[in-house]
Amino acid sequence: MSTLNSGEFQERLFADKCRRMHTHLLGTRSLLRDIGEYNRTKWPVHYPLARVAHNGLKRSSSVLASEATMVDTPQALRRAQTTDEIPDSEARLLDGSDLSVLKLDLRLSYHAESDVMGSLEESSIARLLDERLAQCEGHIDKLLARIADKSSKILVTGDLNAGKSTLVNALVRRDILPRDQQPCTMLFCEVVDASLNAGVEEIHAVPSIAAYDRNDASSFVRVRPEDLEDVVMENDEHFQQLKIYTNERPSEHGSLLHNGVVDVALIDSPGLNRDSLKTTQLFARQEEIDVVVFVVNAENHFTLSGQDFLLNAGNEKAHIFIVVNRFDAIRRRDRCERMVLDQIRDLSPLTYAERSDLVHFVSAHEQLAGGSAAFARMEHCLRSFTLEQRFKSKLAPAQRYTSNVLHDVCFLAAENVGAATRRIQEINSVLRDNMPRYEALLEQRTDASQRAEHVLDSGCAEVRRHTAAHLATTQLHLQDAADKVAYGGLLALWTYAENVLLAIVRHVEHEVAECDRFACFTIQHARAELAELEAQRCSLGELSDSLHVGSESDDVTSVTASQIASIGTISNALDTAQLELSDFIDLDLSRNWGTLTSLSASLGLFASKSVAANAFSLLRLSSSVGTTTARRMVATAAVLIGAGSVFYIVSDMDATVRRKLAQRVALMLDAEGFVEHHAERLTTEASRAIRPFAWHLQHNFQRMVEAEEHKRADHLHRRRAAQDSQIYFDELRAKAQELALAVQSITADL
């Protein structure tokens, strides 16, 4: 195979790896979006809470080493474990340190030993995680853009006054960027080959990177070379970036910017610890960069801000090109080199493993002054890392970041499978424990409902039975009430009759009132029974609201006859009853037949004795006086007998009045259904007075049952959600592991 064909083969192979990596990045982004949607709408993703307080910001080297192993050896992909699967000696790893990209920083400050994770609610942590997932999606979008971009971008960064601009000038072998002993770079300066600007060397000040187009003069401001220093050091117009098109002076190995393989851009950045805004911009900018060249001042080593930057960049970039500048100013160089390498070993293990190619101790000033072998070797290694080892510089960061994300997804999925399993077990335990109580409550509700209905029905039936029997008896014995009225003689007969009628009416009213009092007693007794049932219900400890339905000052069982008394009068017939002439005359002789018979018998006996004794005398007298005279004597005797009978009847007039009035009132009460009316009235009143208490008891029991059923329904709903989540996160873990293996299968080998 010719050299040309070999080069084409290498390009095609690299393009295939880019395509595969692009596909896996899309799959990972889709996975993150799915998790975010599930976290927002169905199940707040469980985040492993810290078991022990973790101090400081630096991740342990053991964790970093494990991450490095995960990337370099695909077969060593760790299966995420749940809490129950990890021994107690390793339990501290479940405090979130097993997460890298998806790890939430919940500390109050950088130097605080306390952690606020425990004080946050599950929903708050879920929202923080959702934001973190969105950030990861944005980072993957940038990785997709970087893979699709055929050029390579090299970010030259580091602490203030580390010699970044000097290094860029040395790499292009031209004094383009301003240099000073004081920090002078205030904005990003991107140095590219002039061939990208039709061979014209120009400086474009860009207000908006997103809107920049070199063919659109309105999207940038041209800067004269002599004004470059002022723009770079002051940036009064707040440009986002300077685009510097220049013709590089190639080294003996050729041009770096215009190398015939890919177009390379060198980006000089402000110092890390210039201010918080510039540092934040720099952290965000490195996500768009293929290669990071971290410049360290040999006199200062790695500052805290530099360490933070390398840890953050390490989420995707396992290999970081490190240049220790101003090494010529160090007297004990071996000691300086050892100290710097020790820091690198903790910060980036893979960079330390390839330190001969990735860590260089140079002096950019010496290179500009006349050349340096150490600088030439550094330049050669940077060229090789950027152009020849494009997998490491271009694809490896995307592969590492994706692997870290998928590892975190596997870990969270395993944690959520365990959390869902524990929740299902807890809910099942609660349902089992509550089932006997629920069944007992149903039985108690049924029993209480039946007893309440029985109390109501028996009370109403007793009121009806007593009222009907009592008033029927009263109606039959109305004359007994009239016997107590004093009789003032024949001349006061009318007044006597009025008093008798009034006595009968009052007696009827009294007996109706007696029925009312009995109904009150029955109602009170029924309410007392229902109150006892309610007290038993309250002793269950649920819904202990009172049975009382009236005023708070009233006794629950108290009820008076006036509360259930008939509205108006007890009888319409009695209201309109008046004395009548017939009340004084009793034409029914059958009632006086005995008296008349006895009188007639007496007179007859007297007459018989007289007639027997003087029979012959009368015969003799009749023959002497004549028939007419005898007849007159008989008529006179008959008149005397009739007058005696009338006298007797008049003398018995008070009894007649009492009897007649009692009969007439009884007939009037029968005609209007007096007994049935009051029996129905008191039964209705008793039902109206008792039923609300029975309903209240039944309603409270129903509320207890509904509350218990609501709890059970809530438990069942939560169990279904936990079961769905268990299945979802188990499938998610399988997808993430499969995708992680596919990502790691992309290697630098042919």
matplotlib code that plots the C-alpha trace (Angstrom):
import matplotlib.pyplot as plt

x = [0.0, 1.5, 2.0, -0.9, -3.2, -2.1, -2.8, -6.3, -6.9, -5.9, -8.3, -11.1, -10.5, -10.5, -13.6, -15.3, -14.3, -15.7, -18.9, -19.2, -18.4, -20.9, -23.6, -22.7, -22.8, -26.3, -27.3, -25.9, -27.6, -30.9, -30.3, -29.7, -32.8, -34.9, -33.5, -34.3, -37.9, -38.4, -36.9, -39.3, -42.5, -42.5, -39.9, -37.4, -34.1, -32.6, -29.2, -26.9, -26.6, -23.2, -22.6, -19.5, -18.4, -16.0, -13.5, -11.7, -12.3, -9.7, -10.8, -8.7, -6.2, -7.7, -11.0, -9.1, -7.1, -10.2, -11.7, -8.5, -8.6, -12.2, -11.4, -8.2, -9.4, -12.9, -13.1, -12.7, -16.1, -17.4, -20.9, -22.6, -23.4, -26.3, -25.9, -26.7, -24.0, -21.1, -19.2, -19.2, -15.5, -16.3, -19.6, -18.1, -17.7, -21.5, -21.4, -21.4, -17.6, -18.4, -19.9, -17.8, -19.7, -23.1, -21.7, -23.5, -21.4, -23.7, -21.2, -21.7, -18.3, -15.0, -13.5, -16.5, -16.5, -20.2, -22.4, -25.9, -27.0, -28.8, -30.8, -32.1, -35.4, -35.6, -37.3, -34.6, -31.9, -33.9, -34.0, -30.3, -29.7, -32.0, -29.9, -26.7, -28.2, -29.0, -25.4, -24.2, -26.5, -25.0, -21.5, -22.3, -23.6, -20.2, -18.5, -20.6, -19.6, -15.9, -16.0, -17.8, -15.2, -12.3, -10.0, -8.3, -8.3, -5.5, -6.3, -3.2, -4.2, -2.8, -2.4, -1.7, 1.8, 2.7, 4.0, 1.0, 1.3, 5.1, 4.5, 2.1, 4.5, 7.3, 5.1, 4.3, 7.8, 6.4, 6.0, 2.3, 0.7, 1.8, 4.0, 4.7, 5.9, 2.5, -0.6, -1.8, -4.2, -7.8, -9.7, -9.3, -7.0, -7.3, -4.3, -5.0, -3.3, -3.8, -4.8, -8.2, -8.6, -7.6, -3.9, -4.5, -3.0, -5.7, -6.9, -10.6, -12.1, -15.3, -18.2, -20.1, -18.4, -21.7, -22.4, -18.9, -18.4, -15.1, -17.0, -19.4, -17.6, -20.5, -19.7, -16.2, -14.0, -10.6, -7.7, -4.4, -1.4, -0.1, -3.4, -3.4, -1.7, -4.2, -7.1, -5.7, -4.7, -7.8, -10.7, -12.7, -15.3, -15.8, -15.0, -15.5, -12.5, -9.7, -9.3, -5.7, -4.9, -1.1, 1.5, 3.4, 7.1, 7.4, 9.9, 12.1, 9.2, 6.8, 4.0, 1.8, -1.2, -1.2, 0.2, -1.6, -3.6, -5.9, -6.2, -5.0, -6.0, -3.9, -6.1, -4.4, -6.6, -6.7, -5.2, -7.2, -7.1, -7.6, -11.2, -14.1, -15.8, -12.8, -12.2, -15.8, -15.5, -12.3, -13.9, -16.7, -14.4, -12.3, -15.4, -15.0, -11.3, -9.6, -6.2, -5.4, -1.9, -1.6, 1.2, 2.7, 5.0, 8.0, 8.3, 4.7, 3.8, 0.1, -2.2, -5.6, -7.3, -5.1, -5.9, -9.6, -9.3, -7.4, -9.9, -12.7, -11.0, -10.2, -13.9, -13.3, -9.6, -7.5, -4.4, -3.5, -0.4, 1.5, 4.3, 6.3, 7.5, 10.4, 12.3, 15.5, 14.9, 15.0, 18.2, 17.4, 15.6, 15.5, 13.6, 11.2, 10.6, 10.0, 7.5, 5.6, 5.4, 4.1, 1.3, 0.5, 0.3, -2.5, -4.3, -4.1, -2.8, -2.8, -0.9, 1.7, 1.9, 2.9, 4.9, 7.8, 5.6, 3.0, 5.0, 7.8, 10.0, 11.0, 11.7, 9.7, 12.0, 15.0, 13.2, 12.4, 15.9, 17.6, 16.2, 16.1, 16.3, 13.8, 11.4, 11.9, 11.1, 8.0, 6.9, 7.5, 5.5, 2.6, 2.6, 2.5, -0.2, -2.4, -1.8, -0.6, -2.4, -5.7, -7.6, -6.1, -6.6, -9.9, -11.8, -10.4, -11.9, -15.3, -14.8, -13.7, -16.5, -19.1, -17.7, -17.8, -21.3, -22.4, -20.6, -22.5, -25.8, -25.1, -24.3, -27.4, -29.5, -28.2, -28.9, -32.4, -33.1, -32.1, -34.1, -37.2, -36.7, -36.5, -39.5, -41.6, -40.6, -41.5, -44.9, -45.6, -44.7, -47.0, -49.9, -49.5, -49.4, -52.4, -54.6, -55.9, -56.8, -58.5, -60.6, -61.5, -62.5, -64.8, -66.4, -66.8, -68.4, -70.9, -71.7, -72.0, -74.2, -76.5, -76.7, -77.4, -80.3, -81.6, -81.5, -83.4, -86.0, -86.6, -87.0, -89.5, -91.4, -91.6, -92.9, -95.5, -96.7, -96.9, -98.6, -101.2, -102.0, -102.1, -104.3, -106.7, -107.2, -107.6, -110.2, -112.2, -112.2, -113.0, -116.0, -113.7, -112.2, -115.7, -116.6, -114.3, -116.4, -118.8, -122.6, -124.4, -127.9, -130.4, -130.2, -126.4, -126.7, -125.4, -122.3, -121.8, -121.8, -119.2, -117.0, -117.4, -116.4, -113.4, -112.3, -112.4, -110.3, -107.8, -107.6, -106.9, -104.2, -102.6, -102.5, -101.0, -98.4, -97.7, -97.0, -94.7, -92.8, -92.5, -91.2, -88.6, -87.5, -87.1, -85.2, -82.8, -82.2, -81.6, -79.2, -77.4, -76.9, -75.6, -73.3, -71.8, -71.2, -69.6, -67.4, -66.3, -65.5, -63.5, -61.5, -60.1, -57.9, -59.1, -61.4, -62.3, -64.7, -67.8, -71.1, -72.7, -74.7, -76.3, -75.1, -71.9, -73.6, -76.3, -76.2, -75.9, -78.8, -81.1, -84.4, -87.7, -91.3, -91.7, -89.2, -91.3, -94.8, -97.5, -97.6, -100.9, -103.6, -103.8, -107.1, -109.0, -112.3, -111.8, -111.0, -114.4, -116.5, -119.6, -122.4, -125.5, -129.1, -128.6, -125.9, -128.7, -131.2, -130.4, -133.1, -131.4, -133.8, -131.7, -129.3, -132.2, -134.2, -133.1, -134.2, -137.5, -138.1, -137.5, -139.8, -142.5, -142.0, -142.4, -145.5, -146.8, -146.2, -147.9, -150.8, -151.1, -151.3, -153.9, -155.8, -155.6, -156.7, -159.5, -160.4, -163.8, -164.2, -163.2, -165.7, -168.3, -167.2, -167.2, -170.6, -171.8, -169.8, -169.8, -167.2, -166.2, -165.1, -163.0, -161.2, -160.3, -158.8, -156.6, -155.5, -154.6, -152.5, -150.7, -150.0, -148.5, -146.3, -145.0, -144.4, -142.3, -140.3, -139.7, -138.6, -136.2, -134.7, -134.2, -132.6, -130.0, -129.2, -125.5, -124.7, -126.5, -124.3, -121.1, -122.0, -123.2, -120.2, -117.7, -119.4, -119.5, -115.8, -114.7, -116.6, -115.0, -111.5, -112.2, -113.5, -110.2, -107.9, -106.7, -104.7, -103.0, -102.2, -100.3, -98.7, -97.4, -96.4, -94.4, -92.8, -91.7, -90.4, -88.5, -87.0, -86.1, -84.4, -82.5, -81.6, -79.0, -77.0, -77.2, -76.1, -73.3, -72.0, -72.2, -70.7, -67.7, -67.1, -67.3, -64.8, -62.5, -62.8, -62.3, -59.2, -57.8, -58.7, -57.1, -53.9, -54.0, -54.6, -51.7, -49.5, -50.6, -49.9, -46.5, -45.8, -46.7, -44.5, -41.7, -42.2, -42.2, -39.1, -37.4, -38.0, -37.1, -33.7, -32.8, -33.3, -31.5, -28.5, -28.4, -28.6, -25.9, -23.6, -24.1, -23.5, -20.4, -18.9, -19.6, -17.9, -14.9, -14.6, -13.4, -9.7, -6.6, -5.6, -6.1]
y = [0.0, 3.4, 6.2, 8.2, 5.2, 4.7, 8.3, 8.0, 4.9, 6.7, 9.5, 7.2, 5.2, 8.4, 9.6, 6.3, 6.7, 10.2, 9.0, 6.2, 8.7, 11.1, 8.4, 7.4, 11.0, 11.4, 8.3, 9.6, 12.9, 11.2, 9.1, 12.3, 13.9, 10.9, 10.9, 14.6, 14.1, 11.1, 13.1, 16.0, 14.2, 10.7, 10.0, 12.4, 10.7, 9.5, 11.0, 9.2, 11.2, 11.6, 9.2, 10.9, 14.5, 15.0, 17.9, 19.9, 20.1, 17.7, 14.3, 11.4, 10.0, 6.5, 7.8, 9.4, 6.3, 4.2, 6.6, 6.4, 2.7, 2.7, 4.7, 2.9, -0.6, -1.2, -4.7, -3.1, -1.3, -1.4, -2.4, 0.2, -1.2, -0.5, 0.3, -3.3, -4.8, -2.8, -3.8, -1.4, -0.7, 0.8, 2.4, 5.9, 5.7, 6.1, 9.7, 11.0, 10.6, 7.7, 10.4, 12.6, 14.5, 14.3, 15.0, 17.9, 20.4, 21.1, 22.7, 26.1, 27.3, 26.0, 25.9, 24.8, 21.4, 21.2, 19.8, 21.0, 17.9, 16.4, 19.5, 19.6, 18.0, 15.3, 17.6, 20.3, 17.8, 16.5, 20.1, 20.5, 17.2, 18.3, 21.4, 19.3, 17.0, 20.0, 21.2, 17.8, 17.9, 21.3, 19.9, 17.0, 19.5, 21.2, 17.8, 17.0, 20.4, 19.7, 16.3, 17.7, 20.5, 19.5, 22.0, 21.7, 24.4, 24.7, 26.7, 28.2, 28.9, 29.1, 31.5, 35.2, 36.1, 32.5, 33.5, 32.4, 35.1, 34.7, 30.9, 31.7, 34.1, 31.5, 28.9, 31.0, 32.6, 36.1, 38.8, 39.2, 39.3, 42.0, 40.9, 42.5, 41.7, 42.6, 40.6, 42.2, 39.8, 40.8, 38.8, 35.7, 36.1, 33.4, 33.1, 31.4, 31.1, 34.0, 31.5, 31.4, 35.1, 34.9, 35.3, 38.7, 39.4, 41.2, 41.6, 41.4, 42.5, 40.4, 41.7, 38.5, 35.2, 33.5, 36.3, 36.5, 36.1, 37.3, 38.1, 40.4, 43.6, 44.5, 41.5, 42.7, 45.7, 45.8, 46.6, 48.1, 46.1, 49.2, 49.4, 45.7, 46.2, 48.8, 46.6, 43.5, 45.2, 47.4, 46.1, 49.2, 48.2, 44.8, 42.6, 38.9, 37.8, 38.9, 37.0, 37.4, 36.2, 35.8, 34.1, 31.7, 31.3, 27.5, 25.5, 22.8, 20.4, 22.6, 24.9, 24.3, 26.5, 25.5, 22.0, 20.4, 18.0, 20.2, 23.8, 24.7, 27.7, 28.9, 30.7, 32.8, 33.4, 35.7, 34.4, 32.1, 34.1, 37.5, 37.8, 35.4, 36.4, 35.7, 32.4, 31.3, 32.2, 30.2, 27.2, 27.4, 28.0, 24.9, 22.8, 24.0, 23.2, 20.0, 20.5, 22.3, 23.6, 24.6, 27.0, 26.8, 29.4, 27.4, 29.8, 29.3, 25.7, 24.9, 27.4, 26.5, 28.0, 26.0, 22.8, 23.5, 24.1, 20.8, 18.8, 20.3, 19.7, 16.2, 15.2, 14.9, 15.4, 12.5, 14.0, 17.6, 19.2, 21.0, 23.5, 24.7, 28.0, 30.2, 27.1, 28.9, 31.1, 28.1, 27.4, 23.9, 22.5, 18.9, 19.8, 22.0, 19.3, 16.7, 18.9, 19.8, 16.2, 15.2, 17.7, 16.4, 12.9, 13.8, 16.1, 14.1, 10.5, 9.8, 13.0, 11.9, 8.5, 10.0, 12.9, 12.5, 13.6, 15.8, 17.6, 20.0, 22.4, 25.2, 28.9, 30.8, 33.7, 31.6, 30.4, 33.9, 35.0, 32.4, 28.9, 26.2, 22.4, 21.8, 24.2, 22.5, 19.1, 20.5, 22.0, 18.6, 16.8, 19.3, 19.0, 15.2, 15.3, 17.6, 16.3, 12.7, 11.6, 13.1, 10.3, 11.4, 15.1, 15.0, 11.9, 10.8, 13.8, 13.1, 9.4, 10.1, 12.5, 10.2, 7.3, 9.3, 10.4, 6.8, 5.6, 8.1, 7.1, 3.5, 4.4, 6.5, 3.8, 1.2, 3.5, 4.2, 0.5, -0.1, 2.9, 1.7, -1.8, -0.5, 1.6, -1.3, -3.4, -0.6, -0.1, -3.8, -3.9, -1.0, -2.6, -5.9, -4.2, -2.1, -4.8, -6.2, -2.8, -1.9, -5.1, -4.5, -1.0, -2.3, -4.7, -2.0, 0.3, -2.3, -3.2, 0.4, 1.2, -1.7, -0.8, 2.8, 1.7, -0.6, 2.2, 4.4, 1.8, 0.5, 4.0, 5.1, 1.8, 2.2, 5.7, 4.7, 1.7, 3.6, 6.7, 4.6, 2.4, 5.3, 7.6, 4.8, 4.1, 7.7, 8.0, 5.1, 6.6, 10.3, 10.2, 9.5, 13.0, 14.5, 12.7, 15.1, 18.2, 19.4, 19.5, 22.7, 21.6, 21.9, 25.6, 25.5, 22.6, 24.6, 25.8, 22.3, 21.0, 23.6, 22.6, 19.0, 19.7, 21.8, 19.0, 16.4, 18.7, 19.3, 15.7, 14.9, 17.6, 16.2, 12.7, 14.0, 15.8, 12.6, 10.9, 13.8, 13.3, 9.6, 10.3, 12.7, 10.0, 7.6, 10.1, 10.8, 7.1, 6.5, 9.5, 8.2, 4.8, 6.6, 8.8, 5.7, 4.2, 7.5, 7.4, 3.9, 5.2, 8.1, 5.6, 4.2, 7.3, 8.6, 11.5, 12.2, 15.0, 15.2, 13.7, 17.0, 18.7, 21.6, 24.5, 23.8, 24.7, 22.0, 18.6, 15.9, 13.8, 16.6, 17.2, 18.7, 18.1, 21.6, 20.8, 18.1, 19.4, 19.7, 23.0, 24.7, 22.6, 18.9, 18.5, 20.7, 19.1, 20.0, 23.6, 24.0, 21.8, 23.6, 22.5, 21.2, 20.5, 16.8, 16.8, 17.2, 14.7, 11.0, 9.4, 6.1, 4.4, 1.3, 3.1, 4.0, 0.9, -0.7, 2.4, 2.6, -1.1, -1.0, 2.0, 0.3, -2.9, -1.0, 0.7, -2.5, -4.3, -1.6, -1.6, -5.4, -5.6, -2.8, -4.4, -7.9, -6.6, -4.5, -6.3, -7.0, -3.5, -1.9, -4.1, -3.1, 0.5, 0.4, -0.9, 1.8, 4.8, 3.8, 3.0, 6.6, 7.3, 4.2, 5.1, 8.5, 7.0, 4.7, 7.7, 9.7, 6.8, 6.6, 10.4, 10.1, 7.3, 9.3, 12.4, 10.3, 9.0, 12.5, 13.6, 10.8, 11.6, 15.3, 14.3, 12.2, 15.0, 15.4, 11.8, 12.3, 15.4, 13.6, 10.5, 12.4, 14.8, 11.9, 10.0, 13.0, 13.9, 10.3, 10.2, 13.5, 12.2, 9.0, 11.0, 13.0, 10.1, 11.6, 8.5, 7.7, 11.4, 11.8, 8.4, 9.3, 12.8, 11.6, 8.8, 11.4, 13.7, 10.9, 9.9, 13.5, 13.9, 10.5, 10.1, 13.0, 11.3, 8.0, 9.6, 11.5, 8.3, 6.5, 9.4, 9.5, 5.8, 6.3, 9.1, 6.8, 4.1, 6.6, 8.0, 4.5, 3.6, 6.9, 5.9, 2.5, 3.9, 6.3, 3.4, 1.4, 4.4, 4.9, 1.2, 1.2, 4.2, 2.5, -0.7, 1.3, 3.2, -0.1, -1.4, 1.9, 2.3, -1.3, -0.9, 2.4, 0.8, -1.9, 0.7, 2.8, -0.2, -1.2, 2.3, 2.6, -0.6, 0.7, 4.0, 2.3, 0.0, 3.1, 2.9, 4.5, 1.1, 0.4]
z = [0.0, -1.0, 1.4, -0.1, 0.2, 3.8, 4.6, 3.0, 5.0, 8.2, 7.4, 6.6, 9.8, 11.9, 10.1, 11.0, 14.6, 14.6, 13.1, 15.8, 18.5, 17.2, 17.3, 20.9, 21.9, 20.5, 22.4, 25.6, 25.2, 24.5, 27.7, 29.7, 28.3, 29.2, 32.7, 33.1, 31.8, 34.2, 37.0, 36.5, 35.7, 37.3, 39.9, 41.6, 41.0, 44.2, 44.9, 47.2, 50.4, 52.2, 55.0, 56.2, 56.0, 53.2, 53.5, 50.9, 47.1, 45.8, 44.7, 45.9, 43.6, 44.1, 42.5, 39.7, 39.1, 38.9, 36.4, 34.3, 34.4, 33.3, 30.2, 29.2, 29.7, 28.4, 30.0, 33.4, 33.3, 36.8, 37.4, 39.6, 43.0, 45.4, 49.1, 50.1, 47.9, 49.2, 52.4, 55.4, 54.9, 51.5, 52.5, 52.5, 48.7, 48.5, 49.6, 46.0, 45.4, 43.1, 40.8, 38.7, 36.0, 37.8, 41.2, 42.9, 44.9, 47.8, 50.2, 51.6, 50.6, 49.4, 52.9, 54.8, 56.3, 56.7, 54.0, 53.3, 51.4, 54.4, 54.9, 51.4, 50.5, 47.9, 45.4, 45.8, 45.1, 42.1, 40.8, 41.2, 39.5, 36.6, 36.2, 36.2, 33.5, 31.4, 31.7, 30.6, 27.6, 26.7, 27.1, 24.8, 22.2, 22.3, 22.0, 19.0, 17.4, 18.2, 16.5, 13.5, 13.3, 11.1, 12.7, 16.1, 18.8, 21.3, 24.4, 26.1, 29.7, 33.2, 36.1, 35.8, 34.5, 33.7, 30.2, 28.1, 25.5, 25.3, 24.6, 21.8, 20.2, 20.5, 18.8, 15.8, 16.0, 15.7, 18.3, 17.8, 21.2, 23.7, 26.5, 29.9, 33.3, 34.5, 33.4, 30.2, 28.4, 29.2, 26.5, 24.4, 21.4, 18.7, 16.4, 13.1, 9.8, 7.4, 4.6, 6.3, 5.5, 1.9, 2.9, 4.4, 7.9, 9.9, 13.5, 14.0, 17.3, 17.7, 19.9, 19.6, 18.8, 17.8, 15.2, 13.8, 10.1, 8.5, 5.3, 7.2, 8.2, 10.5, 12.8, 13.8, 14.2, 12.5, 14.8, 13.7, 14.9, 16.8, 18.7, 19.6, 22.9, 24.1, 23.0, 24.7, 27.9, 28.4, 26.3, 26.9, 24.3, 25.9, 22.9, 23.5, 21.4, 19.1, 15.8, 14.6, 11.1, 10.7, 8.6, 10.8, 10.5, 10.3, 12.3, 11.0, 11.4, 9.5, 10.3, 13.3, 12.2, 8.5, 8.5, 5.6, 7.8, 9.9, 10.6, 14.0, 16.1, 19.1, 21.7, 24.3, 27.4, 30.4, 33.6, 35.8, 38.9, 37.2, 38.5, 39.0, 35.7, 33.6, 35.4, 34.8, 31.1, 30.9, 32.6, 30.1, 27.1, 27.7, 26.9, 23.3, 23.1, 21.7, 23.4, 26.6, 27.0, 30.7, 31.4, 34.9, 36.3, 37.5, 40.4, 41.7, 40.7, 40.7, 42.5, 43.8, 40.8, 38.5, 40.4, 40.2, 36.4, 35.9, 37.9, 36.0, 32.6, 33.8, 33.4, 29.7, 29.1, 30.5, 28.8, 29.4, 27.8, 30.5, 30.0, 33.0, 31.7, 33.0, 34.1, 33.3, 36.4, 38.8, 40.6, 41.9, 38.8, 39.9, 43.1, 41.1, 38.6, 41.3, 43.1, 39.9, 38.8, 42.3, 41.9, 38.4, 39.6, 41.9, 39.5, 36.2, 36.6, 32.8, 32.1, 34.7, 33.1, 29.8, 31.4, 29.0, 26.1, 27.9, 30.6, 29.5, 31.4, 29.0, 28.7, 26.1, 26.4, 25.4, 22.3, 21.2, 22.0, 19.9, 20.3, 22.9, 22.5, 25.3, 23.6, 20.2, 21.8, 23.4, 20.1, 18.4, 21.1, 20.8, 17.1, 17.4, 20.1, 18.0, 14.5, 14.7, 17.9, 16.9, 18.7, 22.0, 21.3, 19.4, 20.3, 23.7, 25.5, 24.1, 24.9, 28.5, 29.2, 27.7, 29.7, 32.9, 32.2, 31.5, 34.6, 36.7, 35.0, 35.9, 39.5, 39.8, 38.1, 40.6, 43.5, 42.3, 41.7, 45.3, 46.5, 44.6, 45.9, 49.5, 49.0, 47.6, 50.6, 53.0, 51.4, 51.4, 55.1, 55.8, 53.8, 55.6, 59.0, 58.3, 56.7, 60.0, 61.2, 58.0, 58.0, 61.7, 60.8, 58.1, 60.6, 63.2, 60.6, 59.6, 63.2, 64.2, 61.2, 62.0, 65.7, 64.8, 62.5, 65.2, 67.8, 65.4, 64.3, 67.8, 69.2, 66.6, 66.9, 70.7, 70.4, 67.9, 69.9, 73.2, 71.7, 69.8, 72.9, 75.3, 73.3, 72.4, 76.1, 76.8, 74.1, 75.6, 79.1, 78.4, 80.8, 83.7, 83.3, 83.5, 86.8, 88.6, 87.6, 90.4, 89.5, 90.6, 90.0, 87.2, 87.1, 86.5, 84.0, 81.0, 83.0, 84.2, 80.6, 79.5, 82.4, 81.5, 77.9, 79.0, 81.4, 78.6, 76.3, 79.0, 79.8, 76.2, 76.0, 79.2, 77.8, 74.5, 76.5, 78.4, 75.0, 74.1, 77.3, 76.6, 73.1, 74.7, 77.0, 74.2, 72.1, 75.0, 75.5, 71.8, 71.7, 74.7, 73.0, 69.8, 71.9, 73.5, 70.0, 69.0, 72.1, 71.1, 67.6, 69.0, 71.1, 67.8, 67.6, 64.2, 63.4, 67.0, 66.1, 68.4, 67.7, 68.6, 65.8, 67.6, 69.7, 71.6, 74.9, 74.6, 76.0, 73.3, 74.7, 76.1, 74.5, 75.9, 75.2, 73.8, 71.1, 69.7, 70.7, 68.1, 66.3, 67.1, 68.9, 69.4, 67.5, 65.1, 66.1, 69.8, 68.8, 67.2, 69.7, 71.0, 73.3, 71.6, 72.8, 72.2, 74.8, 77.5, 76.1, 75.9, 73.7, 73.9, 76.4, 76.5, 78.7, 81.3, 80.8, 84.0, 86.0, 84.4, 84.7, 88.5, 88.9, 86.9, 88.9, 92.1, 91.0, 89.6, 92.8, 94.8, 92.4, 92.4, 96.1, 96.1, 93.3, 94.8, 98.2, 96.9, 93.7, 94.8, 96.3, 92.9, 91.2, 93.5, 93.3, 89.5, 89.5, 91.8, 90.3, 86.7, 84.0, 83.2, 86.7, 86.9, 83.8, 85.1, 88.1, 86.0, 83.9, 87.0, 88.2, 84.9, 84.9, 88.4, 87.2, 84.1, 86.3, 88.5, 85.6, 84.2, 87.7, 87.9, 84.4, 85.3, 88.5, 86.4, 83.9, 85.0, 84.2, 80.8, 80.0, 80.9, 78.9, 75.9, 75.8, 76.2, 73.4, 71.1, 71.7, 71.1, 67.8, 66.8, 67.6, 65.6, 62.7, 62.4, 63.1, 66.3, 67.6, 64.3, 63.7, 67.0, 66.7, 63.2, 64.4, 67.4, 65.3, 62.8, 65.5, 67.1, 63.8, 63.0, 66.4, 66.4, 62.7, 62.5, 65.3, 63.6, 60.3, 62.1, 63.5, 60.2, 58.4, 60.8, 60.4, 56.6, 56.8, 58.8, 56.2, 53.3, 55.0, 55.4, 51.8, 50.7, 52.5, 51.0, 47.5, 48.1, 49.1, 46.1, 43.8, 45.3, 45.0, 41.3, 40.8, 42.6, 40.6, 37.3, 38.5, 39.4, 35.9, 34.3, 36.1, 35.7, 31.9, 32.1, 33.7, 31.0, 28.3, 29.9, 30.3, 26.7, 25.5, 27.7, 26.2, 22.7, 23.6, 25.0, 22.0, 20.0, 20.5, 18.9, 17.5, 13.8]

ax = plt.figure().add_subplot(projection="3d")
ax.plot(x, y, z, "-o")
ax.set_aspect("equal")
plt.show()
